[in-house]
């Protein structure tokens, strides 16, 4: 089973796991994380 990667709406190269997206809330570039 693979983990879902969340991608920033402003930088598609910025990928994190669900737990990282929850802890950070908003991406470093100011974008939102979407699955």
ChimeraX commands (.cxc) that place a marker at each C-alpha (Angstrom):
marker #1 position 0.00,0.00,0.00 radius 0.5
marker #1 position 1.42,3.38,-0.97 radius 0.5
marker #1 position 1.02,6.55,1.05 radius 0.5
marker #1 position -0.90,9.51,-0.31 radius 0.5
marker #1 position 1.33,12.44,-1.17 radius 0.5
marker #1 position -0.01,15.95,-0.68 radius 0.5
marker #1 position 1.14,18.56,-3.19 radius 0.5
marker #1 position 1.34,22.33,-2.74 radius 0.5
marker #1 position -1.01,24.34,-4.96 radius 0.5
marker #1 position 1.85,26.75,-5.77 radius 0.5
marker #1 position 4.71,24.29,-6.30 radius 0.5
marker #1 position 3.94,20.80,-7.60 radius 0.5
marker #1 position 7.45,19.65,-6.65 radius 0.5
marker #1 position 6.63,20.28,-2.97 radius 0.5
marker #1 position 5.26,16.89,-1.85 radius 0.5
marker #1 position 4.64,15.77,1.73 radius 0.5
marker #1 position 2.82,12.98,3.55 radius 0.5
marker #1 position -0.62,13.46,5.09 radius 0.5
marker #1 position 0.79,13.78,8.61 radius 0.5
marker #1 position 3.31,16.42,7.48 radius 0.5
marker #1 position 0.56,18.38,5.70 radius 0.5
marker #1 position -1.60,18.32,8.84 radius 0.5
marker #1 position 1.25,19.48,11.07 radius 0.5
marker #1 position 2.40,22.24,8.70 radius 0.5
marker #1 position -1.07,23.43,7.66 radius 0.5
marker #1 position 0.22,25.73,4.92 radius 0.5
marker #1 position 3.13,25.00,2.59 radius 0.5
marker #1 position 6.36,26.99,2.85 radius 0.5
marker #1 position 5.54,28.68,-0.46 radius 0.5
marker #1 position 2.17,29.90,0.87 radius 0.5
marker #1 position 0.16,27.33,-1.05 radius 0.5
marker #1 position -2.32,24.81,0.29 radius 0.5
marker #1 position -1.74,21.07,0.37 radius 0.5
marker #1 position -4.05,18.96,-1.80 radius 0.5
marker #1 position -3.97,15.18,-2.33 radius 0.5
marker link #1:1,2 radius 0.2
marker link #1:2,3 radius 0.2
marker link #1:3,4 radius 0.2
marker link #1:4,5 radius 0.2
marker link #1:5,6 radius 0.2
marker link #1:6,7 radius 0.2
marker link #1:7,8 radius 0.2
marker link #1:8,9 radius 0.2
marker link #1:9,10 radius 0.2
marker link #1:10,11 radius 0.2
marker link #1:11,12 radius 0.2
marker link #1:12,13 radius 0.2
marker link #1:13,14 radius 0.2
marker link #1:14,15 radius 0.2
marker link #1:15,16 radius 0.2
marker link #1:16,17 radius 0.2
marker link #1:17,18 radius 0.2
marker link #1:18,19 radius 0.2
marker link #1:19,20 radius 0.2
marker link #1:20,21 radius 0.2
marker link #1:21,22 radius 0.2
marker link #1:22,23 radius 0.2
marker link #1:23,24 radius 0.2
marker link #1:24,25 radius 0.2
marker link #1:25,26 radius 0.2
marker link #1:26,27 radius 0.2
marker link #1:27,28 radius 0.2
marker link #1:28,29 radius 0.2
marker link #1:29,30 radius 0.2
marker link #1:30,31 radius 0.2
marker link #1:31,32 radius 0.2
marker link #1:32,33 radius 0.2
marker link #1:33,34 radius 0.2
marker link #1:34,35 radius 0.2
view
